[in-house]
Amino acid sequence: MKKKIIFGVMALFLAALLAACGNSAEETESSGDKKEQEEQKEDTKEQKEDTEGGMGHSAEEMSSDGSVPAGLKKAEDPEFAIGDKAEIKAEHMKGMKGAESTISGAFNTTVYTVSYTPTNGGDPVKNHKWVIHEEFENPGEAPMKEGEEAVMTATHMKGMEGATATIDSAKETTVYMVDFTTTDTEEQVENHKWVTEEELAPVEQ
């Protein structure tokens, strides 16, 4: 009788031990799956930023020769004058946010966020900032309306010129060309197009 009781207790103990091991393995597996899912989400987020915000471009691509479209009017009394220093608060592309910039041009216009498929076969771009009114073929009077389509003449990103863009939003403001050094790779960017007045802050002296 005693042997049966002992065997019964041992059997229960072994069963409990196996169950605990099983739960531990499941928890470890679950933890691993969760970590993997988080990593996948982070990768997806970075890929999304690359396509939606226009991120991931080199300093060379962010630079321009400083030329502006015909008809673009210089701002008469901009918040930041040419030569002024200003901190960039926006991060249209990696390395922009927090960079100290020098103003190289200031203009009054209507700016748009746009979605388009690059002409060079790249992935679709959503809510790209910014394309100005003068960088479209025959845009008519400003502002164009949300959902309207127009062909871009802008060349400040590969695959942009000649692409048909859908207008996501529009606003009248002052836009700036800026020179800055990227915060991540410390590359020099010249005459970057465009940063709006709301995306700049005075540099504390």
PAVEX-347364 format. One record per residue (C-alpha): y, x, z; residue in one letter. Coordinates in nm, 3 decimals. Example, Ala and Ser with C-alpha at 12.3 -4.5 7.8 and 13.67 -1.06 7.14 Angstrom:
<sepas>
+---------+---------+---------+------+
!      c2 !      c1 !      c3 ! resn !
+---------+---------+---------+------+
!  -0.450 !   1.230 !   0.780 !    A !
!  -0.106 !   1.367 !   0.714 !    S !
+---------+---------+---------+------+
</sepas>
This chain:
<sepas>
+---------+---------+---------+------+
!      c2 !      c1 !      c3 ! resn !
+---------+---------+---------+------+
!   0.000 !   0.000 !   0.000 !    M !
!   0.236 !   0.284 !   0.096 !    K !
!   0.159 !   0.461 !  -0.233 !    K !
!   0.247 !   0.147 !  -0.428 !    K !
!   0.579 !   0.121 !  -0.245 !    I !
!   0.654 !   0.488 !  -0.306 !    I !
!   0.565 !   0.458 !  -0.676 !    F !
!   0.778 !   0.144 !  -0.700 !    G !
!   1.080 !   0.315 !  -0.543 !    V !
!   1.035 !   0.617 !  -0.771 !    M !
!   1.011 !   0.393 !  -1.075 !    A !
!   1.333 !   0.214 !  -0.977 !    L !
!   1.505 !   0.548 !  -0.917 !    F !
!   1.397 !   0.681 !  -1.258 !    L !
!   1.508 !   0.361 !  -1.429 !    A !
!   1.850 !   0.382 !  -1.260 !    A !
!   1.880 !   0.751 !  -1.354 !    L !
!   1.796 !   0.684 !  -1.719 !    L !
!   2.042 !   0.397 !  -1.729 !    A !
!   2.314 !   0.618 !  -1.585 !    A !
!   2.243 !   0.889 !  -1.841 !    C !
!   2.253 !   0.632 !  -2.117 !    G !
!   2.587 !   0.496 !  -1.999 !    N !
!   2.726 !   0.849 !  -1.969 !    S !
!   2.617 !   0.928 !  -2.325 !    A !
!   2.769 !   0.605 !  -2.449 !    E !
!   3.094 !   0.679 !  -2.267 !    E !
!   3.103 !   1.031 !  -2.414 !    T !
!   3.034 !   0.894 !  -2.760 !    E !
!   3.294 !   0.624 !  -2.711 !    S !
!   3.548 !   0.881 !  -2.592 !    S !
!   3.472 !   1.097 !  -2.895 !    G !
!   3.510 !   0.799 !  -3.129 !    D !
!   3.840 !   0.707 !  -2.965 !    K !
!   3.972 !   1.062 !  -3.006 !    K !
!   3.861 !   1.068 !  -3.368 !    E !
!   4.033 !   0.734 !  -3.431 !    Q !
!   4.355 !   0.862 !  -3.273 !    E !
!   4.344 !   1.173 !  -3.493 !    E !
!   4.285 !   0.957 !  -3.800 !    Q !
!   4.581 !   0.738 !  -3.701 !    K !
!   4.803 !   1.046 !  -3.665 !    E !
!   4.692 !   1.174 !  -4.007 !    D !
!   4.758 !   0.834 !  -4.158 !    T !
!   5.102 !   0.825 !  -3.996 !    K !
!   5.191 !   1.164 !  -4.142 !    E !
!   5.066 !   1.060 !  -4.486 !    Q !
!   5.267 !   0.739 !  -4.457 !    K !
!   5.580 !   0.937 !  -4.373 !    E !
!   5.521 !   1.159 !  -4.673 !    D !
!   5.514 !   0.861 !  -4.910 !    T !
!   5.742 !   0.610 !  -4.742 !    E !
!   6.024 !   0.826 !  -4.618 !    G !
!   6.012 !   1.094 !  -4.884 !    G !
!   5.902 !   1.350 !  -4.626 !    M !
!   5.716 !   1.672 !  -4.688 !    G !
!   5.941 !   1.820 !  -4.956 !    H !
!   6.040 !   2.185 !  -4.976 !    S !
!   6.390 !   2.316 !  -4.916 !    A !
!   6.418 !   2.384 !  -5.289 !    E !
!   6.352 !   2.019 !  -5.367 !    E !
!   6.607 !   1.909 !  -5.106 !    M !
!   6.875 !   2.128 !  -5.264 !    S !
!   7.088 !   2.048 !  -5.568 !    S !
!   7.343 !   2.217 !  -5.794 !    D !
!   7.618 !   2.009 !  -5.639 !    G !
!   7.687 !   1.800 !  -5.949 !    S !
!   7.776 !   1.434 !  -5.897 !    V !
!   7.744 !   1.130 !  -6.127 !    P !
!   8.038 !   1.022 !  -6.340 !    A !
!   8.254 !   0.762 !  -6.172 !    G !
!   8.167 !   0.863 !  -5.817 !    L !
!   8.487 !   0.854 !  -5.611 !    K !
!   8.574 !   1.118 !  -5.355 !    K !
!   8.642 !   0.981 !  -5.008 !    A !
!   9.014 !   0.996 !  -4.933 !    E !
!   8.991 !   1.012 !  -4.554 !    D !
!   8.628 !   1.072 !  -4.454 !    P !
!   8.514 !   1.107 !  -4.095 !    E !
!   8.385 !   1.455 !  -4.187 !    F !
!   8.591 !   1.667 !  -4.425 !    A !
!   8.453 !   1.934 !  -4.658 !    I !
!   8.375 !   2.240 !  -4.450 !    G !
!   8.328 !   2.045 !  -4.126 !    D !
!   8.017 !   2.098 !  -3.915 !    K !
!   7.801 !   1.796 !  -3.829 !    A !
!   7.460 !   1.740 !  -3.672 !    E !
!   7.211 !   1.548 !  -3.887 !    I !
!   7.061 !   1.257 !  -3.694 !    K !
!   6.841 !   1.133 !  -3.980 !    A !
!   6.501 !   1.265 !  -4.083 !    E !
!   6.450 !   1.157 !  -4.441 !    H !
!   6.254 !   1.477 !  -4.484 !    M !
!   6.091 !   1.718 !  -4.241 !    K !
!   6.326 !   1.972 !  -4.089 !    G !
!   6.641 !   1.762 !  -4.122 !    M !
!   6.680 !   1.592 !  -3.785 !    K !
!   6.879 !   1.798 !  -3.539 !    G !
!   6.992 !   2.051 !  -3.800 !    A !
!   7.356 !   2.161 !  -3.799 !    E !
!   7.504 !   2.097 !  -4.141 !    S !
!   7.819 !   2.192 !  -4.329 !    T !
!   7.980 !   1.917 !  -4.535 !    I !
!   7.999 !   2.010 !  -4.905 !    S !
!   8.107 !   1.671 !  -5.044 !    G !
!   8.220 !   1.326 !  -4.929 !    A !
!   8.223 !   1.013 !  -5.146 !    F !
!   8.275 !   0.637 !  -5.118 !    N !
!   7.999 !   0.429 !  -5.279 !    T !
!   7.717 !   0.182 !  -5.225 !    T !
!   7.392 !   0.335 !  -5.106 !    V !
!   7.045 !   0.189 !  -5.148 !    Y !
!   6.701 !   0.227 !  -5.001 !    T !
!   6.451 !   0.193 !  -5.283 !    V !
!   6.079 !   0.175 !  -5.353 !    S !
!   5.934 !   0.324 !  -5.670 !    Y !
!   5.642 !   0.501 !  -5.833 !    T !
!   5.733 !   0.857 !  -5.942 !    P !
!   5.717 !   0.930 !  -6.314 !    T !
!   5.513 !   1.245 !  -6.249 !    N !
!   5.215 !   1.045 !  -6.121 !    G !
!   5.279 !   1.088 !  -5.750 !    G !
!   5.202 !   0.826 !  -5.486 !    D !
!   5.433 !   0.523 !  -5.457 !    P !
!   5.740 !   0.584 !  -5.240 !    V !
!   5.869 !   0.310 !  -5.012 !    K !
!   6.216 !   0.268 !  -4.856 !    N !
!   6.347 !   0.600 !  -4.982 !    H !
!   6.691 !   0.698 !  -4.850 !    K !
!   6.924 !   0.728 !  -5.037 !    W !
!   7.008 !   0.651 !  -5.399 !    V !
!   7.371 !   0.572 !  -5.474 !    I !
!   7.503 !   0.307 !  -5.714 !    H !
!   7.611 !   0.567 !  -5.969 !    E !
!   7.254 !   0.703 !  -5.995 !    E !
!   7.119 !   0.402 !  -6.186 !    F !
!   7.128 !   0.315 !  -6.555 !    E !
!   7.388 !   0.044 !  -6.618 !    N !
!   7.378 !  -0.096 !  -6.264 !    P !
!   7.667 !  -0.339 !  -6.313 !    G !
!   7.888 !  -0.430 !  -6.019 !    E !
!   7.795 !  -0.315 !  -5.672 !    A !
!   7.605 !  -0.403 !  -5.472 !    P !
!   7.276 !  -0.473 !  -5.645 !    M !
!   7.071 !  -0.733 !  -5.460 !    K !
!   6.752 !  -0.687 !  -5.262 !    E !
!   6.450 !  -0.718 !  -5.491 !    G !
!   6.648 !  -0.630 !  -5.803 !    E !
!   6.503 !  -0.360 !  -6.027 !    E !
!   6.689 !  -0.075 !  -6.196 !    A !
!   6.606 !   0.256 !  -6.362 !    V !
!   6.718 !   0.564 !  -6.169 !    M !
!   6.900 !   0.862 !  -6.316 !    T !
!   6.888 !   1.056 !  -5.988 !    A !
!   6.726 !   1.399 !  -6.004 !    T !
!   6.724 !   1.505 !  -5.639 !    H !
!   6.348 !   1.452 !  -5.612 !    M !
!   6.068 !   1.518 !  -5.861 !    K !
!   5.953 !   1.206 !  -6.045 !    G !
!   6.266 !   1.009 !  -5.957 !    M !
!   6.460 !   1.031 !  -6.283 !    E !
!   6.355 !   0.752 !  -6.520 !    G !
!   6.152 !   0.566 !  -6.256 !    A !
!   6.208 !   0.194 !  -6.207 !    T !
!   6.320 !   0.127 !  -5.852 !    A !
!   6.313 !  -0.192 !  -5.650 !    T !
!   6.616 !  -0.235 !  -5.425 !    I !
!   6.514 !  -0.269 !  -5.059 !    D !
!   6.861 !  -0.269 !  -4.903 !    S !
!   7.223 !  -0.193 !  -4.990 !    A !
!   7.539 !  -0.104 !  -4.801 !    K !
!   7.886 !   0.027 !  -4.878 !    E !
!   7.968 !   0.346 !  -4.690 !    T !
!   8.070 !   0.711 !  -4.715 !    T !
!   7.797 !   0.948 !  -4.827 !    V !
!   7.789 !   1.322 !  -4.790 !    Y !
!   7.637 !   1.624 !  -4.955 !    M !
!   7.543 !   1.877 !  -4.690 !    V !
!   7.423 !   2.234 !  -4.653 !    D !
!   7.185 !   2.307 !  -4.367 !    F !
!   6.896 !   2.520 !  -4.247 !    T !
!   6.571 !   2.333 !  -4.183 !    T !
!   6.465 !   2.318 !  -3.819 !    T !
!   6.096 !   2.375 !  -3.893 !    D !
!   6.086 !   2.648 !  -4.157 !    T !
!   6.444 !   2.782 !  -4.131 !    E !
!   6.493 !   2.751 !  -4.506 !    E !
!   6.842 !   2.711 !  -4.649 !    Q !
!   6.918 !   2.376 !  -4.818 !    V !
!   7.228 !   2.348 !  -5.035 !    E !
!   7.413 !   2.035 !  -5.149 !    N !
!   7.151 !   1.793 !  -5.019 !    H !
!   7.197 !   1.436 !  -5.146 !    K !
!   7.262 !   1.212 !  -4.951 !    W !
!   7.344 !   1.160 !  -4.584 !    V !
!   7.549 !   0.861 !  -4.471 !    T !
!   7.833 !   0.873 !  -4.222 !    E !
!   7.618 !   0.692 !  -3.964 !    E !
!   7.357 !   0.968 !  -3.989 !    E !
!   7.594 !   1.244 !  -3.883 !    L !
!   7.738 !   1.338 !  -3.545 !    A !
!   8.015 !   1.581 !  -3.453 !    P !
!   7.894 !   1.922 !  -3.339 !    V !
!   7.988 !   1.989 !  -2.977 !    E !
!   8.204 !   2.298 !  -2.948 !    Q !
+---------+---------+---------+------+
</sepas>
